[in-house]
Amino acid sequence: MSSRETQLALQIDTGVKEMAKVVLKASGLTVRDAGNDLLTRVISSDDIPFVVSRDPELRAIGITETMRRHFGLDGKEWPIASGETKPMCIHLDKGLFEAAQKKLDDYGVPPATLFRAFLSQCAYEMRLPY
């Protein structure tokens, strides 16, 4: 890890993590890329750039029919969470992280909570949530 990076540690459900990684990869992003993009959006918008929701209308909204068949989903249920949590570390740009953290402090949202919510929403919607 370089001096221009920081490491964010969080606990996340393994099913959510793996599904989010699939969504990010399909979008051409790594977790690091998506994380730095999320931080940039927090800084530029002075807001949390997505809504955390379990609205049934958003469930798997980004999934294609091919993906639905591949995962064996009937559209009625979407088993994302495995019930098992494990640690996860994300390497992020230190300058972006520090600037975004100041904004997040105003909302009382720790960065680990923001990232867990973001990855969870990616997995739930099967797309980037913004």
Rosetta blueprint (number, residue, H / E / L):
1 M L
2 S L
3 S L
4 R L
5 E E
6 T E
7 Q E
8 L E
9 A E
10 L E
11 Q E
12 I E
13 D E
14 T H
15 G H
16 V H
17 K H
18 E H
19 M H
20 A H
21 K H
22 V H
23 V H
24 L H
25 K H
26 A H
27 S L
28 G L
29 L L
30 T L
31 V H
32 R H
33 D H
34 A H
35 G H
36 N H
37 D H
38 L H
39 L H
40 T H
41 R H
42 V H
43 I H
44 S H
45 S H
46 D L
47 D L
48 I L
49 P L
50 F L
51 V L
52 V L
53 S L
54 R L
55 D L
56 P L
57 E L
58 L L
59 R L
60 A L
61 I L
62 G L
63 I L
64 T L
65 E H
66 T H
67 M H
68 R H
69 R H
70 H H
71 F H
72 G L
73 L L
74 D L
75 G L
76 K L
77 E L
78 W L
79 P L
80 I L
81 A L
82 S L
83 G L
84 E L
85 T E
86 K E
87 P E
88 M E
89 C E
90 I E
91 H E
92 L E
93 D E
94 K H
95 G H
96 L H
97 F H
98 E H
99 A H
100 A H
101 Q H
102 K H
103 K H
104 L H
105 D H
106 D H
107 Y H
108 G L
109 V L
110 P L
111 P H
112 A H
113 T H
114 L H
115 F H
116 R H
117 A H
118 F H
119 L H
120 S H
121 Q H
122 C H
123 A H
124 Y H
125 E H
126 M L
127 R L
128 L L
129 P L
130 Y L
